């Protein structure tokens, strides 16, 4: 990991020093490390293998005395308000676009606009 990646957020390939896998950028490399090289422990409640760093948050999912947030449109329920807010997007016309989609749409718009000018 170099200065350009950490400070300037420049995407550069990163080689894993544990298994020699090459990731396209720092974000993918961190995901690779968490998926394949982080310590996992078994949950005492459900026996699912959980990343050791996430076990506390996972254990909270087994607590039953939490407030429940219910969808007013369907039977979806969750213990986290943010999950319900994300779920509600499925029932609305509002769409969350990825940065790639926005950039692609913008570039297509710019091309169409310049093409229209050149054909007039």
N, C-alpha and C positions, 0 to 999 in steps of 0.2 A: 504494500500500500504506500503510495507516494503523496507528496505535497499536492500535486495537481488533482488527485482524486479526493482527498479529504478537505482541502481548502477551496478549490475552484469547482468541485463537483464535475470534473471531466470524466466521462466514461472511458475506462481503459481496462483491458483484460487483467484479471487477477488469477494467479495460480495458487491452488490450495497446497499448503505445505504438509498436509497430512495424507492426501491421496492423489495429488497431482492433477485434479480436475481443474479445468480452466473456466472461470466465470466471465461473462461479458463485461461486468462492472462490479463495483463495490457492493451495491444493493443485492445483486444476485449472489455474490460471494457470501455475504452475511446470512442469507437464506439457506445457502448450501451448508454452511457451518452448523446452523441451528438444526437443520433437517438430518444431517448425517453424522455430525461429530459432537453434538452436545449430549450431556449425561441425561438419561431418562430414568424415571422411577415409576413404580407401579402405584396407581391410586388405590388407597385402602378401601374405598367405597365401591368402585366399579372395575378395578384391576386394569384399567386402561393405562398404557405407558405414556407418561407426560414428561415434557421437558422440565428438568429440575427447576429452572428459573420461573416456570409458569404454574407450578403445582399449587401455590396459594390461591391464585385466581381460579384454577380448576376446582379446587375443593369448595369454593364458594358456590359453585353450580349445584352442589349437593345439599345446600342449606334450604330447607323448605319453608321457613318462616319469613321469607322475603316478600316484598310487595310484588304483585303480579301486574304486568301491563298487558292489556288485551286490545286486540285490533277491533275497531267498531264495525269493520266490513266483513271479516271472516273469523274463523275460530283460532287464529294465531295468538299465542301467548308467550311472554318472555319475562325474565326478571330484570332486564336492563332496558331503560327508557330509550337509549340510543339504538338498540336493536329494533324496537318498535318503530322508531322514526325512520330507520332505513327500510324496514318492511313496508311502511306506508307508501313509499315511492312506487311500489308495485301497483297500487290502486289509483295512482294519479297520472296525469299527463306529463308531469315534470320528469325529466330524464336526467340522470347524472352522466355526463360525458367524460370520457378519459381525455387526458391532455393530448394524446396521439390523435384522437378523433377530432378535437377542436383544431389542432394544427393542420391536419389533413383537409378539413372543411375550409379553413381559412386559405390555404394554398390553392385549393380548387377554385374558390371564389376569386382570388387574385388573378388566376389564369383566365377564367371566364371573362372577367372585367377587361383585362388587357387584350384578350382575343376579340371581344366585342368592339373595342376601340380600333383595332387594326383592320377590321372588316368593314368599317363605316367609311 
